[in-house]
Amino acid sequence: MSFIRCECVWKIYNEAKPYEVRALEDVSLNIEKDSFVIFTGPSGSGKTTLISIIGCIDRQTRGRVYIDGKDLTDLSDIALSSLRQKRTGFVFQNFNLIQGLPAWENVSMPLIPMGIKENNRKHTAIHLLKRVGLSERHEHSPEEMSGGEQQRVAIARALVNNPDIIILDEPTSNIDVDAVGLLIDILSDLKREGKTILMASHDENMLKNADIIHELKRGRLVK
């Protein structure tokens, strides 16, 4: 059984209205555990929409999505949020870090709703920042960091709940070539540890390192 499965997934905004938008149309795919999968295609092709649905940030209009055999389709919002919190880590295109907060606090934010004490949150965050090469920058805030360093903080935050799935949305659009190389190294390590990595990207360096590449055009899976 595939680790992630999408069956005839559609995402339609303003359905049956004159300004209806079909972001996804009849997308079916299977993703194996421990794989590095990239979704590519032009802007507006549905890449971000698809990974957001798989990551439990959004819901499909039609079709079904399964993770590890569990059907997400009919889960309540609370159940879907709980699943997202436990199993998925996100790295957003613009990092979504909180300005003015030190790196360790940004990393540890997902632990606050879990009731974990500050000392334990800080210890976990510093450990993860060390892993991404930022142990000496844990008290620095995002505005004091380069784009590549901010991205690594975002990666550390994505790992703080020890998720099975890491989702990255256009992660190389705001960083330089050296930072791209470091990102590839980090993702390779995560894959070896058994993480399943899903990425929306058209970066050639990333595409070379993917196990599987799925191409979308106008909301449809064409490859």
C-alpha positions as CSV (number, residue, x, y, z in Angstrom):
1,M,0.0,0.0,0.0
2,S,1.3,3.5,-0.9
3,F,2.2,5.8,2.0
4,I,0.3,8.7,0.4
5,R,-2.5,8.2,-2.1
6,C,-4.7,10.7,-4.0
7,E,-7.7,9.4,-5.9
8,C,-9.4,11.7,-8.4
9,V,-8.7,14.9,-6.4
10,W,-10.3,18.1,-7.5
11,K,-10.0,21.6,-6.0
12,I,-12.5,24.1,-7.3
13,Y,-13.0,27.6,-6.1
14,N,-16.3,29.4,-6.6
15,E,-17.8,26.1,-8.0
16,A,-20.7,26.5,-10.5
17,K,-20.2,30.3,-10.6
18,P,-19.2,32.4,-13.6
19,Y,-15.7,32.9,-12.1
20,E,-15.1,29.3,-11.1
21,V,-11.5,28.3,-10.9
22,R,-10.3,24.7,-11.2
23,A,-7.0,24.6,-9.3
24,L,-6.8,20.8,-9.5
25,E,-8.6,18.5,-11.9
26,D,-8.9,14.7,-11.4
27,V,-5.4,14.2,-9.9
28,S,-4.5,10.6,-8.9
29,L,-1.1,9.5,-7.7
30,N,0.7,7.2,-5.3
31,I,3.8,8.2,-3.2
32,E,5.9,5.6,-1.4
33,K,7.4,6.2,2.1
34,D,11.0,7.5,2.4
35,S,10.8,9.1,-1.1
36,F,11.7,12.6,-2.4
37,V,9.0,13.8,-4.7
38,I,8.9,17.1,-6.6
39,F,5.9,18.6,-8.1
40,T,6.8,21.0,-11.0
41,G,5.1,23.1,-13.5
42,P,4.4,26.7,-14.4
43,S,2.9,29.2,-11.9
44,G,-0.7,28.5,-11.3
45,S,-0.4,24.8,-12.3
46,G,-1.7,23.6,-8.9
47,K,1.6,22.6,-7.2
48,T,1.0,24.5,-4.0
49,T,-2.6,23.5,-3.9
50,L,-1.8,19.8,-4.2
51,I,0.9,19.8,-1.5
52,S,-1.4,21.9,0.8
53,I,-4.1,19.3,0.5
54,I,-1.7,16.4,1.2
55,G,-0.4,18.3,4.1
56,C,-3.8,18.8,5.6
57,I,-3.7,22.6,5.3
58,D,-6.5,22.6,2.7
59,R,-9.3,20.3,1.7
60,Q,-10.1,18.9,-1.7
61,T,-13.5,19.7,-3.4
62,R,-13.8,16.1,-4.7
63,G,-11.9,12.9,-4.5
64,R,-10.1,11.2,-1.6
65,V,-6.7,11.5,0.1
66,Y,-5.0,8.8,2.2
67,I,-2.0,9.0,4.4
68,D,-0.6,5.7,5.7
69,G,-4.0,4.0,4.9
70,K,-6.0,6.7,6.7
71,D,-8.7,8.4,4.7
72,L,-8.5,12.2,5.4
73,T,-11.6,13.1,3.5
74,D,-14.2,12.9,6.2
75,L,-12.1,14.0,9.2
76,S,-13.3,16.9,11.2
77,D,-11.3,20.1,11.2
78,I,-9.9,19.3,14.7
79,A,-8.9,15.8,13.6
80,L,-7.2,17.1,10.5
81,S,-5.4,19.8,12.5
82,S,-4.2,17.1,14.9
83,L,-2.9,14.9,12.1
84,R,-1.1,17.8,10.5
85,Q,0.5,18.7,13.8
86,K,1.7,15.2,14.5
87,R,2.8,14.0,11.0
88,T,3.7,17.0,8.8
89,G,6.4,19.7,8.8
90,F,6.2,22.7,6.5
91,V,8.8,25.0,4.9
92,F,7.0,27.9,3.2
93,Q,8.3,30.0,0.3
94,N,8.7,33.1,2.4
95,F,9.7,31.1,5.5
96,N,6.9,32.7,7.7
97,L,9.2,33.5,10.6
98,I,8.2,36.0,13.3
99,Q,10.4,39.1,13.1
100,G,11.9,40.1,16.4
101,L,11.8,36.7,18.0
102,P,15.1,34.7,18.4
103,A,15.6,31.7,16.2
104,W,15.1,29.2,18.9
105,E,11.6,30.7,19.7
106,N,10.6,30.6,16.1
107,V,11.7,27.0,15.9
108,S,9.8,26.0,19.1
109,M,6.5,27.7,18.3
110,P,4.7,24.5,17.2
111,L,5.5,23.0,20.7
112,I,3.6,25.7,22.6
113,P,0.1,24.3,22.0
114,M,1.4,20.9,23.2
115,G,2.0,22.4,26.7
116,I,5.8,21.8,26.6
117,K,7.7,23.9,29.1
118,E,10.0,26.7,27.8
119,N,13.2,25.1,29.0
120,N,12.4,21.9,27.1
121,R,11.3,23.8,24.0
122,K,14.5,25.8,24.0
123,H,16.6,22.6,24.4
124,T,14.8,21.0,21.5
125,A,15.1,24.1,19.3
126,I,18.8,24.6,19.9
127,H,19.5,20.9,19.1
128,L,17.7,21.3,15.8
129,L,19.4,24.6,15.0
130,K,22.7,22.8,15.6
131,R,21.7,20.2,13.1
132,V,21.1,22.8,10.4
133,G,24.4,24.5,11.2
134,L,23.0,27.4,13.2
135,S,23.8,26.5,16.8
136,E,25.6,29.9,17.3
137,R,22.7,31.9,15.9
138,H,19.9,30.6,18.2
139,E,19.5,34.1,19.9
140,H,19.5,36.0,16.5
141,S,16.2,37.1,15.0
142,P,15.2,36.6,11.4
143,E,16.0,40.2,10.3
144,E,19.6,39.6,11.5
145,M,20.0,36.6,9.2
146,S,20.5,35.9,5.5
147,G,17.8,34.3,3.3
148,G,19.6,30.9,3.5
149,E,19.9,31.1,7.3
150,Q,16.2,32.0,7.6
151,Q,15.4,29.0,5.5
152,R,17.4,26.7,7.8
153,V,15.5,28.1,10.8
154,A,12.3,27.3,8.9
155,I,13.6,23.7,8.3
156,A,14.4,23.3,12.0
157,R,10.9,24.5,12.8
158,A,9.5,21.9,10.4
159,L,11.3,19.2,12.2
160,V,10.4,20.2,15.7
161,N,7.5,17.7,15.9
162,N,9.5,14.9,14.3
163,P,7.1,14.5,11.4
164,D,6.9,11.7,8.9
165,I,6.3,14.1,6.0
166,I,8.3,17.3,5.1
167,I,6.6,19.7,2.7
168,L,8.5,22.5,1.0
169,D,6.9,25.1,-1.2
170,E,9.4,26.7,-3.7
171,P,12.2,26.6,-1.1
172,T,14.9,27.9,-3.4
173,S,13.2,31.1,-4.6
174,N,14.7,33.3,-2.0
175,I,18.2,31.9,-1.4
176,D,21.5,31.8,-3.2
177,V,23.3,28.9,-4.9
178,D,25.4,28.0,-1.9
179,A,22.3,27.8,0.3
180,V,20.6,25.5,-2.3
181,G,23.5,23.1,-2.0
182,L,23.2,23.0,1.8
183,L,19.5,22.5,1.5
184,I,20.1,19.5,-0.8
185,D,22.5,18.0,1.8
186,I,19.9,18.5,4.6
187,L,17.1,16.9,2.6
188,S,19.3,14.0,1.6
189,D,20.0,13.3,5.3
190,L,16.3,13.5,6.2
191,K,15.4,11.1,3.4
192,R,18.0,8.6,4.7
193,E,16.3,8.9,8.1
194,G,13.0,7.8,6.7
195,K,11.3,11.1,6.1
196,T,9.0,11.5,3.0
197,I,9.8,14.8,1.3
198,L,7.3,16.6,-1.0
199,M,8.3,19.7,-2.7
200,A,6.9,22.2,-5.2
201,S,9.8,23.5,-7.3
202,H,11.1,24.1,-10.8
203,D,14.8,24.5,-9.6
204,E,17.0,22.3,-11.8
205,N,19.3,21.4,-8.9
206,M,16.4,20.1,-6.9
207,L,15.0,18.2,-9.8
208,K,18.3,16.4,-10.3
209,N,18.0,15.0,-6.7
210,A,14.4,13.9,-6.7
211,D,13.3,10.3,-6.8
212,I,10.2,11.1,-8.7
213,I,9.0,14.2,-10.6
214,H,5.4,14.9,-11.2
215,E,4.5,17.7,-13.6
216,L,1.2,19.7,-13.4
217,K,-0.3,21.9,-16.0
218,R,-3.5,23.9,-15.5
219,G,-4.4,21.7,-12.5
220,R,-3.9,18.4,-14.3
221,L,-1.2,15.8,-13.7
222,V,0.6,15.3,-17.0
223,K,3.6,13.3,-15.8
